Amino acid sequence: MQFPMEILNPNYNLFLLMLFSLIMMIEPILATDPLSYSLLSLKSEFLDNTNTLNDWYLPSDFKPSTQIIACSWTGVKCSQNSSKITTLDLSMKNLGGSLSGEQFNLFVDLIELNLSHNFFSGQLPVGIFNLTSLKTLDISRNNFSGHFPSGIFNLQNLVVLDAFSNSFSGPLPGDVSRIESLKILNFAGSYFSGPIPADYGNFRAIEFIHLAGNFLSGNIPSELGNLKTLSHMEIGYNSYEGEIPWHFGNMSDLVYLDIADANISGSIPKEFSNLTKLESLFLFRNQINGKIPWEISKILTLKSLDLSDNLLSGQIPESFSELKNLRLLSLMYNDLSGPVPQGIAKLPQLDTLLIWNNYFTGSLPEDLGRFSRLKHLDVSTNYFVGEISLQFGNLPHISYVDLSRNRFTGGISSDVDQAYELQYFNVSYNSKLGGILPMKLWSLPNLQNFSMVSCGVSANIPPFENCKSVSVIELRLNNLSGDIPKSVSNCKHLLIMDLANNNLTGSIPAELASSSSLRLLNVSYNDISGSIPSNRAFKTMDRSAFFGNPKLCGAPLRPCRRENDISNGLELGSRRAQKLAWVLILCAVIVLFIMAAVFGIVYFKRGSNGQWKMVVFNGLPQFTAKDVLRSFDYVETLPDSIGKVVLPTGITVSAKKIEWGPKEMKVMLESLTRIGNARHENLTRLLGICYNNRLAYLLYDYLPNGNLAEKIGMRRDWETKCKILIGVARALCFLHHDCYPAIPHGNLKASNIIFDENMEPHLAEYGLSSIVGSSNSPLPAKIRKETGGFRTSISEELYKDVYNFGELILEVLTNGRLANASEITQHAQREDLIKEVANENDIVLSLSFQEDVRSAIEVALQCTRSRPSDRPSMQEALKLLSGLKSVTNGMARKA
């Protein structure tokens, strides 16, 4: 007889002996405590890098018992006699892994299973549906993926099902509606698609439904109106079709309803008046049209009403004065008109009124804020007239006021200094407002931002006594006169002070040189004289902040002249003093010559490149230059185009190599620092600069999904095209209008628009063209010499950006076929293009969408007008594009 060779191996025999011992040890556990063993089996599937379950083990002196050993383990709760496991709570334990679910069939007494706030992935194990006693199942904030498995209806005792924030896809599970005991259902924040099942109207005891933030589509089922026990429903942030079913008015227990950003159209059902318990109604960012139904005023319990960013027209119903519990009223970004009812001002609970960007007329209600605790007021971009009727003495709680872009007159009330909680105040672009600045304005203890641009304000700037918190002051384009008060140095948190285009005289207060916070003082086009303070902050400011003051000198403008130079001093002295002076000068020259020679030798020996240095901006750890250079195999051979680089900690960045000389380096670094401090969600961040005297590596965010030029021929739906254009417009608007001084892009084109992992557009290479010569050649980017080539002013570069943006609109709308506005100057050609774009996007049958196409093309044509002064600003272009009625996917809402 032959035996396998392994049997004759002594190591194999030792293995058998160990296996037998293990079986002998486990056998009593399996016999007397199978639940503890199952939990150990479950633990073996976990990734527990922080060892949070370190007490899940069998003691060495284990003895069989009727009690369950696991009852003392972390997250395990048992019955009073420790004979049943009733709760398994592993929430926030930093656990990961994929679960098989094979262990769950033994836990027949489990009432609560909580796996939330972990990193579990893969498909949800079907074995969970064997836990037939379960009342609470919480798997929220994990990464479970794939289709939600069928079989959930087996959990007939389930009360809470929370699957919020996972990665489930496919249709919503319809069989969950067969659980009669279910009260809380949360499937929000995944990738579920398709319609909401009509069966969801069959829940018997449901109180809370949250389906927001998925890819749901189709019509909202009217059957949901059958849910008489429902108190909370969130189904927004999806993309439905059609309108809100009037049947929703039958949900008599409803307290909270949110269908925001859901692509719904039609009118607001007047049947909502039957929702007599409703406190919060959020329908913003949709395509709801028609008038606001007066019947809403019957919902006397209403506390929050947000209908903003829709197509609503007509007036605010007078009957809204009956909503005595209303705290938030947001109607901004609609087509509403007429006067604001006086009764709105008398709502006793109102603390937030947001009605900006409409067509309201008349004056503000006289008693606004008098009878309530008003905190936030924004009525900007309307057609209000008359005096500003706010009595600040009656507004002790007001913190935010925006009255800009209206037609107010009569100045600012002097009692504004009684609004002790005021933080933000903007009355800009009320060209006939007039008046003077209140004397005690700056003493407001919480005031941070004050903007009064182009308001016809005259007289002097009041002194800055007790200036505690002011950080931004904008007073440009007025008629202010007199000196800049020296007491401005009391504003210890001042970042930006814009006084351009006034009639100010005197000098820049020398006291500002000691300011550690100041980033911009714009005094351009006044009559300021004397020298600019010589501290670092002023040296880094752009020259344009001081233009238009012929008597002003000092860096960054021309040097100031001294009254007595060296030659005059020598002529005034005696001949002996003159000889001594010349000897001293000669000695100094010799010493300098020797030092230069020594330095030259050292410089020659060490190489002309100098030491590597590192500048780090927000978003990048404090790497040294060595850390960065270590990530390059060969520094000198890094490609000149942007390339992918992995830094020591694993952070991936894009690196761009540029060349410069020692003379240009300082100016270049100052400009790059401004770019590095610019932060906007649609800009690629400049994270750091690794440089020496000859070259620099610019380190940017690495975005993985290529650029627009590579994808320009792809077929996209209309909303995606709008999303790209508005993302770019927001970035340009930020660079042009929110950066001081403005940062022109200078080279806007499709290849400089790159996409992140969510296909959000980001603007790249902004601000470089004015300091770095762009070239299509394989040579490194060269510094543009001031003495050669073509240089343009900032304003010309801004106009150029607007023109290029116009051409980009055409390029995106036509999938790259058209990028030249001159081809569609004729009316017939324009109409043909509108039809062509509409056909490409399958929107021929929608008149509103066709109008959007027409509007978008009109914006492109305005941006590409031949005379730069006739083109809109990026702020205006963004506002026009944001007004497209089909824009619903998180677009810019306020320029």
C-alpha positions, 0 to 999 in steps of 0.5 A: 500500500502506498501512502501520500508523502505528506503523511510521512512528513513530521511537519504535516503531523504537527499541523494535524495535531494543532488542528485537532487541538483547535477543534477541541477548543472550539467545539465546546464554544460551538455547542454552548455559545454559538453567538460569540463564535459567530461574532468572531467569524464576523470580526474576521471579515472586518478591516479594523486598522485601529483595533477598536474591537480589541476586546472581542476574544475568548478568555484563556480560562473559558468554561462553558456556560449558559451566558453569552461571553460576547455580552461584555464585548464592545458594541454588544448588548444582551438581555438581562440574564445575558442569554440573548443578544439584542443589540449590535452597535458598531457605529463609528468604529472605523471598520471596513471590509465586505460582509458575507452575512453568513453569520446573521441567521443565528441572531434571531433575537437581535432588535437593533443592528447599527453599522453606520459611520464606517467604511463597509463596501460591496453589496449589502449581505442578504443574510441581514434579512434573516434577522426577523426580530429586527426593529432598527437597521442603520447602515448609513454613511458607508459605501455599500454598492450595487442594487439594494437586494430584494427580501427586505420585506422579511423584516416585518417588525422593522420600524427604522431603515436608514441607508443614508449616504451609500453608493447603491444604484439601480431602482429603489426597492419596492418590497420595502412598502410591504413592511407595515410597521415601518416608520422611518425610511431613508434612502437619500444620498446614493445613486438610485435611479428610475421613478419612485415606486407607486407602491410607496403610497401603501405604507401604513405607519410611515412618518419619515421619508428621505429620498433626496440626492439620488438620480431619480426621474419620472413623474412623482407618483400621486399615490404618495398623497395617500400617506396620512401618517407622514410628517416629514418628506424630502424627495428633492435633489433629483430630476423628475418630470412633470409637476407636483401632484395635487394629491399631496394636499391630502397628507394631513399630518405633513410638517416638513416638505422638501422638493428642492432642485428637482426639475419640477414644473407646473404651478404650486397646487392650491390644495397645499392649503389643506396641510394645516400642520405644515411648518416648512415648505422648500420648493426652490431651484425648480421650474415652477411657474404661475402665481403664488397661490393665495391659499398658502396663507391658510397654512397658519403653522408655516414657519419656513417658505422657500420658493426661490429660483423658479419662474414665479410671476405676479405679486406677493399675495396680500394674504401672506400677512396672515402667516403669523408664525413665518420666520423665513420667506425666500422668493429670490430669483423669480419674476415677481413684481409689484410692491411688497405688501405692508403686512409682510412688515408686521409678521411678528416672527419674521427673521429672514426676508430674501426677495432679491433679483425680481422686479419689485417696485415701490418703496419698502414697507415702512414698518419692516423689522419693527414688529419682528426680530429681523436678522437677514434682509436682501432686497437687492437687484429690484426697482425699489424707490424712495428713501430707505425706510429702515429704522435701525433703532427698531432693528437690534437683531439685524445682521445682514442687509443688502439693498444694492442695485435699486433706486433708493434716495435720501442717504443712509439714516444716521441711526444705523449706529444703533444696529449693534448686531450688523455685520454686512451692509451693502447699498451699492449701485443706488446711483441717486442715494446721496447723503453722507457717511454717518459719523459713528458708522465704524463704531458698530461693534460687529460690522465686517463688510460695508459697501457703498459703491456708486451712490453719489455719497459726498463729504468726508470719510468719518473718523475710525473711532472704536473700529473693532471688526471692520474688514472690507470697506468699499466706497469707490465711484463716489464724491468723497473729499478730504483726507483719509483719516489717520484713525483708520489704523484703529481697524486692526482687522481691515483687509480691503479698503477701496476708495477709488474714483473719488476726490480724496486729497492728502497722503496715505496715512503712514500709520497703515504701514504697521497694519498686519492685516491690510491686503489692498488699499485702492486709492486710484483716481483721486488726488492723493499725494506724498509717498506710499508707505514702504511696508511689505503689504503695500509693495505687494499691492498691484500698481493699478491701486495707485494709478491716477494720482500724479503727486503720489510716489513710491513703490510700486509706483515711481521712486520719490525724489529726495531734496538733497542728493549726494552731489548737492551735499558735496558742493555745499561742503568745503574742499577738504570735505569734498575730497574726503567724501570722494575718498570714502566713495572710492573706498566703498566702490572698491569694497563693493567690487571685492565683494562682488568678485568673491560672490561671483566666484562662489556663485560660479562654483555653486552654479548659477541656479541658486538654492531651491526654495518652497512657497506653500499655499492653503491646501498643501502640507508644509513640504520642503523643496527637497520633499518636492524635488525628491518626487521628480526622477530628474528635475531638469527633464520634467515635461514642460506641459503640466504633468502628474507628480506624486508627492511623498505623502501620496498627494497627487499634483499637477506640475508645470515647469516655467523658466525665469531669470533672477531679475524677473523672479521677484515680480513673478513670485509676487504675481504668483502669490496672488494667484496662489491665494485665489480660492474658488470652487471652479478654479484649479488651486495653485498649491505651491511653488518650488523654485530657484533662480532659473526655473520654478515648478508650479504645483496645482490640484491634479484633476483626473478627467481631462480637459474640455478640448479633448471632450468638445465633440461629445454629445451632452444634454442641455443642462450639462452644457449650461453647467460647464458654461456657468462654472467657467463664468463663476470662476471668471467672475471671481477673478475679475470682480472678487480679486483685488486687483483683478486677475485676468485669465488671459488665455481662456480656451477649451484646453484650459477647462479641466474636469474633476472626478465629478465632471465639475469644470475648473479653470486652469492656467489663470493669470499666467499669460500676463507674466509667462509667455505661452507657446505651443512649442516644446520649449519651456514657458519663458518669462515675458520681458517688459522691454520686448513683445506686447503688453496689455493693461489689466482692463484690456485683458479683462475685455479679452477674457469676456470675448474669449468666453463668448466664443467658448459659449458658441463652442460648447453649444455646437459641440466644437463646430463653431467658435467664431461669432463673426459667422452668425452676424446675420439674423437668418444665420442666428435663427438657423443656429438656434434651431441647430442647437435645439435639435442637438439637445432634443428640446425642439418641443419646449418653447422655454428651452428654445428661449434659453438657447436664444438667450445663451447665443445672445450672451455669446454675441454680446461678449464678442462685440467688436468694441471692448467697451460694448461687451458686458462684464463677467458679472453681467454675463454670469447673471444673464446665464444664471437667469436661464430657466432650464438651469437647475443643477446647482448653478450660480444663484447670485453674481 
